[in-house]
């Protein structure tokens, strides 16, 4: 059993979780981007954990630190060496940080549906004016809003990973993380449904109903930002289409 200097981060005792190498590969390739992503390699360490390295030495230090930051956000203890990144197991400190970040997302960006609606309107309107195929518009707007939310990609990276530990405190923390991730995943799904609906509206005409906020009166007189943005954008688009005829 090993404990890091921060107190409360345990690593090196549990075997590599099933699917861990593939998950680490996905995370690191996404962080490295399309240029360096194909050069990312991941392999198991003899005594547990995994190692990550890049074929090309160019910008290696920068990519290693970006990868380490994202892996720590996933809950792992990492160490950065001169030529490779080492992932040594679950860290209670990093898992606690993940809990804080998930809660902050639920109370912050993921609580702001109007911001997603505004973004979807702007993206859809800009793409329509550029002649983007209307039938592909909802999927494209949804993809771009998903990138902006960031958490859909982070959660997708963990597909297939069995998260476990021989230590009771870490098992409890992993269970807490899993519960919050389920809430974040559902909330992200609601945002992306809204983005797709707004995109269809911009392309086709009918204003979607605004998602009702808990505690909000159904008879409210003032339109929310979602309707205002769609109403401002759709008539302009329709008018320009009519003029084109």
N, C-alpha and C positions, 0 to 999 in steps of 0.2 A: 504493500500500500504506500502510495506517495502523495504528498500534499504540497501544493505550491506555496510560495512565500506570501501570497495574499491571504491565505487562511481560508479554507473552505472550497478549494478547487482540487478535485481528485482526478487523477489520470493514471493510465498505464496498468491498471489492474484488470479491467474488463476486456474480453476479446472484442475484435472488430465486429460491429453489428452487421447482420446480413444487409447487403445493398449499400454499405457505407462508401465503398470505393466509387460506385457509379454516381452516388449523390454528390460526393466531393468533386468528382470530375465535372458534373453538370454545373455546380456552383462556380468552380474556378474558371471553366470555359466561358460562362456567362459574364463573369467579372472581367476576364481578359478581353472579351469582345471578339468580333469576327477575324481580326488580324492575328492575334496571338492565341485565340481559343483552340485551334487545331493542334497547337504545339504543347498543350497542357498534358502532362502524364501523371498518373496516380498509381501507386503500388503500396501494398501492405508492408509494414515493418515487422521484423522477426519477433519482437516482444510485444506486439500490439500497436495500434495506431496506424497511420498511413503517412506516406511522404508524397509531396507534389513537386514537380520540377518542370521547367520549360526547356525546349530544345534550343531556342535562341537566347543568347545572353543579353540581347538588347532590351533595355528597360526592365530587366528581371527584378531588380529591387523594388521598383514601383509596383509591378504586377503582384509580386509576392505579398506586399503589404496590403494591397487592395483585397487580395484573396483572403488573407488572414483576418482582415476586418469583417468580411462577410461570413467566414467560417465561425468566428467568435460570436457573431450575431445569431448563428444557428445553435450555439451552445457549447462549442468545442474549445478546449485549450489548444493553442497553437504556439509554435516557436519558429522564428524565421532565421534560417542559416544563410551562409554566403551563396549557396547554389541551389538550395531547396527549402521548401516549407514543410514543417513537421506538424502533424495533427495527432495529439497524444491522448485524446479521450474527452469525456464530458467534464465540464467545469461548472461547479455550482455558481460561481461568480458570473460566468457568461450566461448560464441559464436564467439567473435572476435578472440580468440585463435584458434578455429576450422577453421575459415576462413584462418588464417595464415598457419596452418598445411596443409590444402587442397591445398593452393597455392604452398607451399613448396614441396609437393608431386608431383604436376604437373611439376614443374620446376626442380625437383631433380630426385628421383628414378624412377618416372613414365616417365621421358623423356629419360631414358637410356634403350633402347631396347636391346642393345648389352649385357648388364649385364644379362637380362632375358634369352637371347639366350645361353650365356655361362653357366648359371645355369642349363638350360634345358638339354644341351648337357652332362654336368657332371652327372646330376641325371639319365638321360636315359641310358648313357653308363654304369654307376655303376650298375643300376638295371638289365640291360641286362646281364652283366657279372655274376650276381648272379642268373640268371635263372628266372627272373621275367617274367610272361606271357606276350608275345608281344602284344596280343590284349588288355591288360589292361594298357599298358605302357603310351599312351597319357593321359588318365584320371589321372593316378597316378602322372605323371610329372606336369600336370596342377594343381592338388591339392597342390602339394608341392610348386610350384611357387606362387600359390595364398596365401599360408600361409606366404611366404617370403615377399610378397607385403603388407600384413597386411590390406590394405584398403578394399579388397573384403569382408572380414569377418566383418569389422566395419560397412560397408554399409549394409550388409545383416542383421545385428542385428536390424536395424531400420525399417525393413519391417513391414508394418501395422500400423506404428505410424503416427498419425495426429498431426503435429506440428503447434501450434497456440498460439496466445497471445492476450490479450486485449490491449496491449500497442503498439502503432505505431512503435516506434524505434525497439522493439523486432520483430515485424512482418517483418520489412524491413530486419533486420539481418537474420532472419530465411529464408527469400526468397533468400538472397545472399548465404547462406549456401547451400540451395537446388540446386541452379544453379551450384555451384562449385562441389557439390557431383555428379551431373549428368555428368560433365566433367571427374571427377575422375573415375566414373563407366565405362564410355566409354573407357578411357585410360587403365584401368585394363583389360577390355575385350580384347583389342588389344594385351596386353602382354600375356594373357592366350591363345589366338589363336596362337600366335607365339610359345609359349612353346609347345602346342600340335603338331604344325606342325614340330617343330624340333624333338620332340620325335618320330613322325612317320618316319621322315627321318633317324634317328639313327637306328630305327628298320627295315626300309625297303629299303633305298638306294637313293632316289632322293633328291638332294639338293634343299631346298626351296629358292624362290627368296627373297632377302633381302628387308625389308620394305624401300621404298624410302623416304628419309628425304626431307622435303620441301626445295627447293632451290638447291638440289643436282642434278648434271648433270647425265642424264641417261647413257651417254657414258663413265662414270668413269672407269678407267682401274684397279684400285686397289680394290680387294675384301674387303668387310667389315669384322668385327670380326665375325659376324654370320656365313658367308660362310666359313671362315677359320677354325672356331672351328668345324663345321659340317664336313668339308672335312677331317680334321685331324682325327676325331673320326670314321666316317663311314667306310672308307677303312679298318681300323684296325679290326673293328667289323666284316666286311664281310670276311676278311682274316681268322679270327679265326673260323668263321662259316664254311668256306670252308675246313679248315684243319680238323674240327671235322667230316666231311663226310669221 
